[in-house]
Amino acid sequence: MKKTLSAALVVLLAAAVYVTGILQGWYGKLEEAGTISVSEPRAAAVTQLDDERQRQGASGLGADTGKQILFGDLHVHTTFSSDAFRMSLPMVQGDGSHPPADACDFARICSRLDFWALTDHAESLTPELWRRSVASVQQCDAIAGDPSNPDMVTFLGYEWTQSGATPDTHYGHKNVIFRDVATERLPARPVSSPVRGGTFASIPARLRVLPPLRDLANRQRYYDFGRLISAIAEVPACDGRLASPDLPADCYETAATPADLFRILREWQLPALVIPHGTAWGVYSPPGTSLDKQLAGNMHDPTRQTLIEVYSGHGASEVYRDWEDVRRGEDGSLECPEPTEAYLPSCWRAGEIIYERCIESGLSSAECESRAADARQRYMAFGLSGWHTVPGTRLEDWLDAGQCRDCYLPAFNYRPRGSAQYGLAISNFDGDTVGHTVGDTVGDTAGDTARRFRFGFIASSDNHSARPGTGYKEYARNPMVDWWGYRGVASRALYSTDRGAPAAESRDIDVSKIDLFNILELERQASYFSTGGLVAAHAAGRDRASVWDALERKEVYGTSGERMLLWFDLTNAPEGRVPMGGETRLVENPRFVVRALGSFVQKPGCPDWALRAAGPEQIERLCRGECYHPGDERKRIERIEIVRIRPQQHAGEPVARLIEDPWKTLVCTDSAEACRFEFEDGDFRDAGRDAVYYARVIQEARPTINAGGLRCEYDDAGRCVSVRACFGDDRTDADDDCVEPLPSVAWSSPIFVDFGEIE
């Protein structure tokens, strides 16, 4: 009885403290930060130096196109996003509030970007926070200097953060970015996925109530977090019967599918881009997820959804692999694929864990195999939550299950049918062509009747601490990499371990009661976060219109963070040179030229102009003492790989044989800084089918955070037998950045060559 009363008193006290705290509010504290104007040292001297260096490199490669290459980040979160706010809390060793003004300053001073976009999660952008986002972006842009030659261009957008429980209902995350920042040229509100209400209403009570009691010195931050969650839940839903421009500004507008999102964007008639990202990232993509259904009906808008993010700080989603995480029979039954040399399905590992425990308990091999088969079925039945069905597991028990072993910095729990290569290889033959054709078609080729993605490639950071473009240097894993919200010791104080007791049989689970922030999966993910990538644009000028034009025509490429220079062109099209991202139609064999130049070797610290503009305290707070600071020496390009994809010509054509990766490998000389190659596809005319080509540039290795993933140790048969994850607590040195040497990569946008003649 006394224990019950004591527990009740603790709960009442915690509730009283919590309510008192949140009544103090949070809006006044969230955005108390200005932006730094550095127009004199940055826009004049530095921009001129960048342009001269870049043009010298271009001239040396025979690539005088009259355009300059500008670098940016189109995927940035601040603590206006609820997950970023959570990761900023002291009990997970976050470093405090980072509003949009911090992102502006970081992009301008620390990473020295030419353009960037604010893309906080729509699901947590209340009407007040959307208004503040608009104002912040306008302020950042206002101090950029001459609009025809600004030191930096700032865009505004949001992330539509959809996640389905099954492959049939999952569409994934998409960034929506608008061309203009004037209030009258922006929508009245962002568009959320329908998950908003349920997600924020179900934030565990201990994340709201217990932290202030455990960490009194920082209690206001937890009150602020609770107030944010409450404010989100209190915003009323919009009336779905009205067109978006006719709705009031102070409601939440939702889109259940991409078709709904595209419809709303069309209603506003504003220039906008929709960029899918993390498409192979299995932390929110259910096993069996595929891009196929997004080519059906009106789920794709080829006028707006023209780019895909192939790499970010959450890993790469580039490559297709011909293995499956789960297999579905024609009758809908689920089958767990057997492991291969390249891949260990998580469902299979669930069975192995149960089998090993069962044998240790003294049961027969037949009984243990039966329990293992049951464990595999239970795992598959619960999709993303499947690993909860095996009680008492530790991170080490799962080895490298679910991970791509031969991918470059892969997304966690890799889903190959969500990859960019898979998206370019598939076709939909259900109806009319989606998108434009290239010229007037002659003949009856599959490309004239098939729906296809024609994505350009970008990369960005997906950073959640208002730090755009963090990949300029590999340092300070906490906080330059998003893992910092998942540090082991601190996380255990907040998040459920849900381990249960080790058992020799699997169990059913109640998905509705599963903690969203379960520590085991958070710890596994932490080994797959990187500093993030950049998007490079071939732009005619530095102004907003020039950058946007480059994005729209897909004359862009992505990098893993380094600022390599890359040109990729088709040279014998009837209409003349076709740059990366372009499309043409040919009957003769296409000829190409590819050119690449390495990024500048970085000098330590920050340049003098940055120190003068921001001051040492801001440099330390935002940049952690390191900025983009190039010297005169360039890094070496080791090779250029060309990937060829021949899209499906009929329904059901196997995808694996359509993707040739690499199709050609062009090795650069050891002594040369620059690489230039010309080549021809000698098979194109005889094959008589459409083809897609892109270049992948490999630069010399540099020490890279999380380059080893879970850091497996392999036996003689190539099987992972143990892992050495980087936890950030007493199991691993908290200052260990988990750095290993790894090449840097750049991915050109594809060139699309349809087979046939243009009249």
N, C-alpha and C positions, 0 to 999 in steps of 0.2 A: 504493500500500500504506500509506504514511504517512498519507494523508488518511483512509483507511478506519479505521486504528487511532485516529486523533485523534477521528473521529466517534464511534467506539465508546466511547472514554473519556468524552467529553462526555455521552453517553447514560447511562453507568454512574454518573457523578457526579451527574447530574440525578436519577436514580432513587434514589440513596442519600440525597440531600438531601431529596427528596420523602417517602420512607418515614420518615426521621427526624422530619420535621415532623408528619406525620399521626399518628404514635404519641403525640404530645403531646396529642392529642384536641381536641375542639371544643365538646363539650356544656357544659363549665364556663364558656365565654366567651360563649355565644350569647345568653343571657338575663340578663346581669348588669345589670338596670335595674329601678327601682321604678316605682310609679305615684304620681301627685300627687293628694292630696286637697284639693279646693277647695270643700268643702261650704258654708263660711260666705259667701265672696264670690260664688260662682257660683250655688248652689242657691237661696239666699234672695233677695238683691237683684237679680241679673241675670235669673233666671228670672221673677221678678215683673214686671220691666220689659218683658221680651219679651212676656209674656202680655197686659199692658195695651196695648202698642202694637198687637199683633195684633188684639185684640178691638175696639179703636177703629176699625181699618181695616175689620173685618168689619161692625161696626154701621153704618158709613157706606155700605156697599154693600147693606145690607138682607139680610145673610147671617148673622143671629144663630141659629146652629144648636146652640149649647151646646157646640160642639167647638172645640178649638184646633188650629192647624196646626203640626206638629213636623217638624223636618228631620233627615235622617240619611243614612248611607252604608252600603249593604248589600253592598259588594264591596271588600274591603281585604286586601292581602297584606303579609306581613312577610318577614324573611329566613329564616323557617321554610319559605318556598317556594324551591325551588332556583333558579328563574329570578331571583327577587328577590335571592337571595344572590349570584348571578353578577353582577347589575347593581350590587351594592354594592362590588365589588372595586376596589381603587385603580387598576388598569391601565385600567379603563374610566371612571375618574374618579367612581366611586361614593363615597358619604360614610359607608361603614362599616355595621356591623351595626345593624339596627333590628328588635328582637323585638316580640312583642305588647304588652309594657308601653309601648313608645314609641307604638304606635297608640292605646292608651288615653289617654295624656297628650296626644297631638296632638288627638284628638277633643274632649277636655275643655277644653284650654287654647287651642290655636291656632285650630281651626275652630269650636269651641263648638257641637258637635252635640247634639241631643237623644237620638239613638240611633245605633248603628253595629253592624256585624257583622264578625267576623274570619272570613275565607274563604280560608285558604291552600290551595294545591294539594294535593289528597289524594294525588297521586302521590309527593310528597316528604315527606309527614307520616309519619315512622316512629312506632312505638308510643310511644317516649319523647317525641317532639315533640308528639304528640296529647295526652299527659298534661300536658305543659307548657302547651299551648294552653288546655286546660280550666282548669288552675290560674290562668293569667293572666287569663282572662275572669272567673273567679269573684272574683279579687282586684280587678279593675277595677270589677265590679258592687258589691262589698262596701263600697267607699268612696263610693258614690253618694248616701248619705244615706237619708232616710226612703223605704222601698220604695214607699209610696203616692204619693210626690212626689219621685222621685229627680232629681238634677241631670242624669243621663244613664243610658240603658238600654243594656246591652251584650248582644249576641247572639253565639252561636257557630255556625259552620258550616264548610263546606269547598267547594272547587271540584272538581267532576268534570270533568276536562279531557280529553275525548275528541276525537280528530281522525282522520278516515278518509282514506285515500289517494284514494278515488273518491267521487263523489256518493252512490252506493248504500250506502257503508259509513260515511259521515260523519253524525254527529248533533250535534257541537258541544259547547260548554262550558256547564255548568249549575252554579249555586251552590245548595247545599243548606243551609238555615238552620233551626235548631231554636228552639223557643219558650223553653225553659227552660235554665238553666245548671247546675243541681244535677247532680252526677255521676250519680245514680240516674235522672235524666231525660234522659240523653244516651246515644247508642250507644257501644259499647266502642271503636270505631275508625271512621275515615272510609272511604268507598268510592272506590277508584281506578278509572281506566280501565285496560284491559289494557296500555297503552303503557308502563307504568312500567318494567319490567325492561329492555326493549330500549333505551329512550331513555337511561336513566342509565348503562347499561353502555357505550353508544357515545359518551359525551362525549369529544371529541378529547383525545388525550394531552397536546397542548401546553397545553390549558386547565388541566391538573393539574400538569405537570412544569416547563414553561418559565417561567411567571410568577415563581416564587420566585427563579429565577436572574436574571431581568431586573429584578426589583424587590425586592432583598434586605431593604430596610428594612421592607417590609410582608409579608414572606414568610409570617408566621403566618396571615394572612387566606386565602392560597391553600392552605395546608395544611388549614385549616378547611373550605374548599370541597371539597377532595379527600376529606376524611374524611366530609363529608355525603353525597357521591355514593357512597362505599363503603358507608356505613351503610344507605342506601336499598336498594342492590343486595343487601345481606345479609339483609334481612327475608324470612322464608319466606312463600310463598303460602298462603292459607287453603284449607281443604278445601271445595270448592264443593258437596259433597254435603250439607253440614249447613246448617241454618237459621242466619241471621246471629247471633241471640242465643246460640246454642249453641257458637259458635266461641271459641277462646282470644283474648285481647286482643292478643297479640304476633305477629299475622300480618297480611299484606296481603290485604284483601278487594277483589275487582274486580268490575266490572259492564261487560259488553261493549256493552250497548245501554241506552237509556232504560228499556226494559221490565224489564231486570234490576235497574236502580237502583230503580225504583218497587217492585218485588217485595221487595227488601231493606228498604226503608223501611216497607213494610206489615208486615213481620215484626217490626219493633221497636215498632210501634203508638205512635209518639211524634209529637206535633204538629210538622210540618215543612213548609217551603215549598221548592219547586224552581223556580229562576228562570233560564231560558235567557238568555244574553248574547252579545254579539258575533256575532249570527246572520248579519249581512251582512258580517262582517270576513273579507276574502279571504286574510289571511296564513296561515290554517290551514284555511279552507273551500275545497275544490277547486272549480274552474270547473264550473258546472252544478249546484251545490248548491241544494237546494230543501227547504222545510219540509213538502212534501206527504207524504212517507213517514212523518213523525212523527205524522200523524193516522191511520195504518193500525194495525190490530190493537190491541195494548196498549202502543204506544210513547208514549202520552200518558195522564197521570193528572190528570183535571180537578179532583180534590180537593186536589192538592198543587201542580201546575204551573199556577198561576193568574195569575202575573205574568210580564212580560217586560221586560228592560232595554233601553230604546230608545236610551239614550245613556250613554256613559262616557268616560273619558279616552282610550279607544281609538277614539272616533268614534261617530257616530250610525248606527243600524240601523233608522230609522223608515220611510223612504219606498220605495215601489215605483217602478221605472222599467221601461218596456217595451222594454228592450234586453237582449241576451244576451252573456255573455262567451264562450260556446261553444254550438254547436247540434248536437244529436244527431239523426240521421235514424232512421226507423222500423227500418232494418236495423242500427242501432247505430253506423253510421259517424259520424265527427266532421266538422263543417264549421265553419270560422272565419267568423263574421259580418263583413260589411263595416262599416267605420266610419260613424258618423253625426255629425251636428252636435253631439250631446250625449255621444258616447262613442266611444273608440278602443279596441277589443279588444286585449289584449296579444298574442294570437296573430297578429293582423294587423300589429302593429308589428314583431314578429319578422321577418315577411316583408319589411317595408319596409326594415329595417336591412340584411338580406342583399341585397336588390335594389340599394340604394344603393351598397354595397360592390362588388357585382358590376359595376355600370355603371362605377364608378371604375377597376376593374381592366381595362376595355377589352373585356369580353365583350358579346355581342349582347343586345338587349332581350329576345328570345325565350328565350335561355338564362337570363338573369337572372330573368325571370318564372317559369320552371320551378323555379329554385332558391328563389325566394320562396315558391312554393306548397309546396315540400318543407319549408321552414322553418316555415310555418304548421302543417302536419300534425305535424311533430316536436314543436313547442311544445305542441300540444293533447294529444299522446300522453303527455306527462310531467306534465300537470296543474300542481300547485303548483310543481314543479321545472322547468317548461317553459323559463324564461328561461336556464337553464344550457345549453340547446341552441344558443344564439347566443354563440360565444366572443368574448372581447375587448371586451365592452360596458362602458360607464360608465353611471352613473345618468342622465346627461343624454341618452343615446341613446334611452331609453325614453319620453321626454317625459312625458305624463300618461296613458299607456296603463293601462287597467284602473280608472281613477278616475271617480267620479261628478262631473261638472262642475257640476251645478246642485243638489247636495244641501247641506244645512246640516252643516258639519263632518263629512263622511262618513267611515265606516270605510274603511280602506285596501283597495284591490282589491275594490271594492264588488260584492256578490252580491245583486241585487235580489230574487231569490226566497227569500232568507233574511230579508227585511225584516218588520217588524211589520205594515205595511199588507198585505203579501201574505198573512201568516199569518191576518189577520182576514178576508180575502176568500175564501180557499179553503174547500172543503167536501169531505168524504169520504163517498161513498154506498155503500160496500162492505158495510155491515152495520148493527147496532144503533147508536143514538145513544150517543155517549160523553158522559157528564156529565148534569146534571140538566136538566129542562125547566122552563119558567116557568109555573107553574100547571097546570091541567088543559087539555089541548089540545083544540081543536075544529077539524074540517076536516083536510085532507091537504096540509100545506105542507111544503116541502123541509126547513125547520128542524126538523120533528118526526122526521125520519129521517136527517139528515146529522150526521156528526161534524164538530165545529168547535172552533177555539180561541176562548176567551173571555177573553183576556188583559187584565189591568190593566197600566198603564204605570208604570214607575219609571225612574230614572236613578241612577247611582252613579259612583264614581271608577275602580275597577279599579287603584288605585294600588299600586305595588310597593315603596314605601319606608316603609310603616307610617304613612301620612299620610292618614287619612280626611277627606273633604270639602275637598280642596285648591282647589276652584273659587271660594272666597270672594273672592280677589283674583288678578289676572293678573300674576304676578311670578315671578322665579327659575325660569326654564325648567329649569335644572339646580339642584335635583332635584325640583321640584314636578310635572314632567311626566315620564312614563316613558321618554322618549327618552334620558335621561341615561345609560342603559346602552349606548348605541350611538354615542357620540362618535367621530368619524372617526379621528383620529390614534391615540388609545388603542386603538380597536377593531382597527385594522390590526395592532397588535402581537400580537393574540390570534387573530383570525379570518381565515379564508381569503378571499382576493379571488376566486379561481377564475376569473380573467379569461381566461386563455389568451392566445393571439395573435389579433388581429382577423383574421377570415377571411370570404371571400365565399360561404361555404356553411355550413349548419348541421351539427350533429353529434348522434350518439347519446350518451347518458350512462348511467352506472351509478348509479342512484338510491341504492343502498346505500352508496356512497362519497361522497355529497354531504354537505358540512359543514352541520349544522343552523344554524350561525351565520354564514352567508355575508354578507360585508359589504355587497354591493350592495343586497340587499333590506332589510337593516337600515337602511341610509342612506335608502332611499326611504320606509320606514315612519316614520322620525323626523319627517317633515313632517306626519304625520297624528295625532300624539298631542296631547291637550289636557289642561287641568287637571282635567277631569272634572265629573260632575254630582252631583245630590242627589235623594233621594226625599223627598217631603213626604207626611205622613200626617194625615188629619183624625181626630184622636183625642179621645175623651171625657175623657182624663186623661193625665198624664205617665208613668204606671206601665207596667210590662211588659205586663200584660194588655191595657191600652187600646191601646198601640201595635200589639201583635200582632193584636188584633181589627180595627183599621183595615186592616192588611195583608191579613188573611184576607178581608175583605169588599170589598177592592180600592178602598176610598175613599182613593186615593193618586194622586199625580202625580209627574212627574219634571221637573227643571230642568237647564239646562246649567251650573249652579253658583250662580246668583243665587237669592236667597230671595224670589221673587215669591209673592204670595198669590193663590190661584185656587180658585174654586168653579164647578162645572158641574152643573146639575140639570135633570131632566125634571120638569115641574110638574103634568101632568094624567094621571098613571097612576091606575088604579082604587084602588091601595093607598096613594096619596099621593105625596109627593115622592120621587123616585128620584135619589140622588146619583151622581156619577161612579163607575164600576165596577159600577153596579147593572144589573139586568135587569128587563124587564117585557114584557107582551103587550098590544097595542092594535089596534083596528080604526080608530080615529079618528086624525087627524093629531097627532103628538106636538108638544108645546110645551116650550121650553127657556128657561132663564135662565143666563147666564154672567157671572161677575164676576171682576175681576182688579185687583190693586194692586201697584205696582212695589216692588222691593227697596230697602233703605236704601242711600244713598250711604255708602261706606266712608271712615272716617278713617284716616290713616296710623298705622303702628305698632300697639301692643297696648294694651288698656285697663289701668288701674292694677291692677285685681284680678288680672289674669293675671301681671303682672310681680311682684306680691307673692307669688303662689302658686308660680310656677315659678322665678323668679330669672332674671336676664339671660342667664346661660350656657345654660340650657335653652331659653329663648325663641329664642336665636340658633341653637342646634343643631337643634332640632326645627322651629320656626316660621320660621327664617331672618329673624327680626326683624319679621315681619308676622303679625297675627292678624285674625280676624273682629272688626271694630270699627265697629259701625254708628253713624251720626249720626242726626239727626232728619229729614233730607230724604229723600224717596223719588224713585226714578227714574221716568221716564215710560213708560207702556205705549203703544206706537204703534198696535197693532191686534191683533185676535183673529181667527184663522182657524178655521173649522169644517170638519172633514173628514167626509164621509159615505161609507160603504162599504156596498154591498149584497152580501152573501155569495152565492156560487154557488148556483144553484137546480138545476143539473144538471151532470153530469160534463163537463169540457171547456169549460165556459162561459168565454170569454176574460176574464182578470182585469183587464186595463187599463181596460175600460169600466165596471168595477164600483167603481173607486176615484175619487172626486171630490175632488181636492185642489188648491186649496181649493174647497169647495162654497159657502161664504159667507165674505166678508171684512167684518169689522166694524171700522171705522176710529174710533179714539179721538180725542177733541178735544185740541187742543194744550195747552189750559190745565188740563185735569183730570188729577189724579194717578190717579184710579180710573176704571175702565171698567165699565159694566153694560149688558147688552143682553138683550132678550127676542126670541125668534124662533120660527117654526113651520116644520115640513116640510110644505108644502102638497101634495106629491106622494105622501105615504106611503100614504094610503088607496087612491088610484087605482092605484098600482103593485102593491099587494097582495103585497108581499114584505118579508122581514126587512131591517132596516137597523141599522147601527152608526154612532155619532157620537162624535167627540171634539174637544176644543178645543186649539188651539195658540196660545199667547200670545207676542207679539213685543214685547220691551222695547227701549228705545233702545240704540244701539250703545255698546260699550265697547272699549277696546284689548284684543285677545284673542290669546293665544299660538297660533301656527300657523293663524291664520284664513285665510291664503292657500294652505294646502296646499303644493304644489310651486311655487307662484308662477309660473304660466305666463305667457308673453307670446304673444299671439294675433295672427294676421294678419287681413287684411280679411275673410276668409271664416270667421273664428271658429275656425280651427285652431290648436292649441298648437304653436308653432314652437321654443320654447326654455323651459327651466325654470331656476329660481333657488332650489334647495333650501337649507335651513338645515342645514349640516353640523356646525358647532361646532368646526371646526379651522381651519387656515390658509386654507381656501377661503371661510370666513365668520367674522366676528368671533365668538369664543367667548362673548362676553357678549351677543350679539344674541338676544333672546327671540323674534324673528320675529313681532312684534306688529303687527296690523292691526285697524282698527275692525270690529266685527261685532255685530249684535244678540244679546241673550240670549233664550233660548227656554224656555218651560214647556209640557209636554204633559200634558193631563188623561188620566186613565183613560177608556176609552170607556164609553158607555151603550149597552146592547144592547136593541133594541126588536124583538121578534118580532111578526109579523103574525098576528092572530087574537084570539079572545075567551077570557077566563078565566071559567069557570063559577063 
